[in-house]
Structure formats: structure tokens, C-alpha cells
Amino acid sequence: MKRLGLSYYAGLLSAAQYHGAAHHRPQEFQVLLWKNRRPIECGAVRVAFVARKRLEEVPVQDFNTPRGAIRVSTPEATAVDLVGYQHHVGGLDQVATILSELAEKIDPEKLAEAVKTAPIPWAQRLGYLLEHVGAREKALPLKSYVRLHAKESAPLLKSAARARAKRDLDWKLYINADVQGEL
């Protein structure tokens, strides 16, 4: 990435693994960039690229590896991305599983800052899921952010119908999916 002059960070399941929260070893190394690129293979490693708006604003930290330092999203930014790119990580159930492990590393104030780099529905879904996995205290500053910025209710699962879904007033969400994380 340095040679190509591209901003990037390792995110999603790859970042969760660096933070000790990947339930299973990821099948591919996930890298977020400002625009899509085709996946590549480097020996036995498959690298998938995911486009991320506001990439430069996402909080990252450096991890040392045998091949040098690598930029990885912080636990808070990882949580935000997992909810926003749930289809890249195996769905909401998998997101809930990872959040239950990642929650202990999340700083609630940093989470409220990290979520500002994403659309409001991501914050709504993340707050709900954190409460769902028993990390209510991590979601408190997020709840204030959602109350202030969410103008309308969003569906928990974007692709599912919301016509008969129960509504969570705290998070302004239509609960149109039953989330079952592995604990």
C-alpha cells in the first residue's frame, strides 16, 4: 500500500482478530480503501478490499508484524465497520458474536467519536446490538448521539421487511431480524 501510495487499514474480521475478538480465523485478510479494488492472492493469503467512505477519518492504530507495521482500525472503529459491512463478515449473528468479545476493549467515549465517520443507521444498529450482547454501558454515549442525530427509524436488517417489525424507540430501529450470536 505504501508503494502504491494508498491510504488503507486492516478492518472487519481481520481487525477483530488483531483485537482478540475474531471467533474464527478469517478466510481472507480484509483491507478497507477509499475505492473498490479486485481481490488479490499473496501466496496462501487472500486479500479482499472493501470501499469505505471517510476512510481518512476512521481511527486506526499500528500493530507490529514480522513484515513491518500495519494500520488496523481501533476496537471502536472495528465495531462500527462490522455493523456497516455485516454482509462481508457473515451477517448480524456473526457481528453479535464478535461484539460480545470485542466489547471489553471498547471505550464508550471513543465509540461515540468513531461512529461519526459512518451513517446514522450504523450507530442505531450498533447501539442496539451492544445492548443485545450485554454491553449496555458501552452504548450509553452512543444512545445520546442517536437521539440527537437520528431523524427516522431504520431497519435492523437493511434487506428484510419492516412492515410488522417491533420498534425499539431508544434506538429508533425496526427490529425485523432475530439476532442469535454464539456466546
SEKOL-744225 format. One line per 5 residues: number of its first residue (from 1); their letters; for each residue x negated, y negated, z of C-alpha. Coordinates in Angstrom, 3 decimals. Example, Ala and Ser with C-alpha at 12.3 -4.5 7.8 and 13.67 -1.06 7.14 Angstrom:
BEGIN
1> as> -12.300,4.500,7.800 ~ -13.670,1.060,7.140
END
This chain:
BEGIN
1> mkrlg> 0.000,0.000,0.000 ~ -2.874,-2.316,0.784 ~ -4.421,-1.657,-2.619 ~ -1.070,-2.346,-4.327 ~ -0.541,-5.458,-2.211
6> lsyya> 2.860,-4.260,-0.990 ~ 4.442,-5.004,2.369 ~ 5.784,-1.842,3.951 ~ 6.441,0.015,7.156 ~ 7.000,3.637,8.050
11> gllsa> 10.569,3.886,9.215 ~ 13.622,6.044,9.826 ~ 12.722,9.652,10.734 ~ 9.003,9.015,10.250 ~ 9.082,6.143,12.753
16> aqyhg> 11.233,8.181,15.145 ~ 8.544,10.859,15.060 ~ 5.845,8.302,15.974 ~ 8.019,7.212,18.906 ~ 8.512,10.806,20.059
21> aahhr> 12.186,10.908,19.153 ~ 12.360,12.992,15.972 ~ 14.425,16.025,16.845 ~ 12.928,17.944,13.910 ~ 9.837,17.311,11.834
26> pqefq> 10.901,15.160,8.850 ~ 10.874,16.817,5.417 ~ 9.399,13.677,3.888 ~ 7.487,10.614,5.020 ~ 9.854,7.633,4.808
31> vllwk> 8.495,4.218,3.872 ~ 10.537,1.044,3.642 ~ 9.670,-1.547,0.980 ~ 11.362,-4.661,-0.368 ~ 12.499,-2.779,-3.516
36> nrrpi> 13.052,0.808,-4.576 ~ 10.236,2.972,-5.898 ~ 10.225,6.525,-7.061 ~ 9.160,9.154,-4.527 ~ 5.613,10.475,-4.743
41> ecgav> 3.769,13.557,-3.589 ~ 0.339,13.378,-1.999 ~ -0.810,16.948,-1.634 ~ 1.682,18.645,0.679 ~ 3.256,15.343,1.755
46> rvafv> 6.348,13.994,0.023 ~ 6.794,10.224,0.390 ~ 10.252,8.665,-0.042 ~ 10.668,4.922,-0.476 ~ 13.739,3.037,0.743
51> arkrl> 14.540,-0.579,-0.138 ~ 15.018,-2.878,2.871 ~ 16.205,-6.470,2.705 ~ 14.459,-8.913,5.032 ~ 11.530,-6.495,5.249
56> eevpv> 9.076,-9.125,6.462 ~ 11.297,-9.955,9.462 ~ 11.552,-6.380,10.766 ~ 9.490,-5.880,13.958 ~ 6.631,-3.438,13.439
61> qdfnt> 3.669,-2.115,15.373 ~ 0.437,-0.473,14.306 ~ -0.381,3.162,15.009 ~ -3.856,4.585,14.527 ~ -4.070,7.732,12.423
66> prgai> -7.061,9.791,11.272 ~ -6.897,7.903,7.944 ~ -6.521,4.409,9.439 ~ -3.861,2.179,10.935 ~ -0.282,2.406,9.733
71> rvstp> 2.618,-0.042,10.188 ~ 5.618,1.559,11.908 ~ 8.929,-0.020,12.866 ~ 9.317,-0.631,16.608 ~ 11.747,1.621,18.523
76> eatav> 14.345,-1.157,18.332 ~ 13.947,-1.699,14.581 ~ 13.940,2.065,14.056 ~ 17.313,2.320,15.834 ~ 18.745,-0.447,13.619
81> dlvgy> 17.480,1.209,10.433 ~ 18.721,4.665,11.440 ~ 22.265,3.335,11.676 ~ 21.981,1.329,8.472 ~ 20.446,4.135,6.432
86> qhhvg> 22.265,7.053,8.039 ~ 22.592,8.807,4.658 ~ 18.767,9.040,4.481 ~ 18.496,10.792,7.855 ~ 21.283,13.365,7.804
91> gldqv> 24.356,11.390,8.891 ~ 25.794,9.937,12.067 ~ 25.399,13.149,14.086 ~ 21.661,13.129,13.410 ~ 21.479,9.397,14.210
96> atils> 23.190,10.024,17.565 ~ 20.747,12.832,18.356 ~ 17.727,10.643,17.629 ~ 19.184,7.650,19.501 ~ 19.672,9.789,22.606
101> elaek> 15.909,10.447,22.603 ~ 14.817,7.015,21.363 ~ 16.956,5.094,23.886 ~ 14.416,5.407,26.702 ~ 11.913,3.404,24.636
106> idpek> 14.345,0.695,23.574 ~ 14.089,-2.734,25.184 ~ 17.619,-4.225,25.116 ~ 16.414,-7.809,24.524 ~ 14.130,-6.731,21.664
111> laeav> 17.021,-4.738,20.222 ~ 19.196,-7.855,20.145 ~ 16.408,-9.596,18.196 ~ 15.766,-6.673,15.814 ~ 19.422,-6.433,14.848
116> ktapi> 19.296,-9.990,13.469 ~ 17.437,-8.577,10.440 ~ 20.448,-6.452,9.463 ~ 24.103,-6.832,8.515 ~ 26.562,-7.254,11.429
121> pwaqr> 28.260,-3.843,10.890 ~ 24.919,-2.166,11.646 ~ 24.913,-3.873,15.062 ~ 28.512,-2.827,15.668 ~ 27.781,0.815,14.826
126> lgyll> 24.511,0.870,16.767 ~ 26.089,-0.518,19.924 ~ 28.917,1.989,19.768 ~ 26.524,4.901,19.198 ~ 24.222,3.841,22.040
131> ehvga> 27.210,3.841,24.389 ~ 28.326,7.171,22.909 ~ 24.969,8.806,23.781 ~ 24.952,7.400,27.319 ~ 22.656,4.403,26.851
136> rekal> 25.245,1.724,27.663 ~ 22.707,-0.544,29.420 ~ 20.578,-0.710,26.253 ~ 23.575,-2.014,24.302 ~ 24.639,-4.874,26.597
141> plksy> 22.802,-7.741,24.806 ~ 23.939,-6.235,21.518 ~ 27.569,-6.478,22.650 ~ 27.181,-10.224,23.194 ~ 25.661,-10.563,19.725
146> vrlha> 28.536,-8.628,18.130 ~ 31.198,-10.650,19.976 ~ 29.619,-13.840,18.725 ~ 28.981,-12.832,15.100 ~ 31.406,-10.065,14.035
151> kesap> 34.329,-11.694,12.279 ~ 36.169,-8.475,11.419 ~ 36.281,-4.815,12.339 ~ 34.090,-2.433,10.394 ~ 34.428,1.338,9.983
156> llksa> 32.077,3.536,11.993 ~ 31.564,5.721,8.943 ~ 31.496,3.474,5.901 ~ 32.671,6.126,3.425 ~ 35.592,7.509,5.478
161> arara> 39.169,6.231,5.546 ~ 40.123,3.909,8.372 ~ 43.903,3.801,7.936 ~ 44.718,5.891,11.036 ~ 41.460,5.382,12.875
166> krdld> 41.417,4.330,16.513 ~ 39.988,0.855,17.008 ~ 37.224,0.065,19.508 ~ 37.842,-3.545,20.495 ~ 34.473,-4.018,22.240
171> wklyi> 32.513,-3.216,19.089 ~ 35.147,-4.266,16.543 ~ 34.960,-0.820,14.950 ~ 37.401,1.610,13.426 ~ 36.393,4.971,14.893
176> nadvq> 37.002,7.030,11.766 ~ 34.488,9.798,12.492 ~ 33.838,12.216,15.324 ~ 30.141,11.917,16.224 ~ 28.528,15.004,17.760
181> gel> 24.824,14.598,18.409 ~ 22.694,17.517,19.587 ~ 21.663,16.916,23.165
END
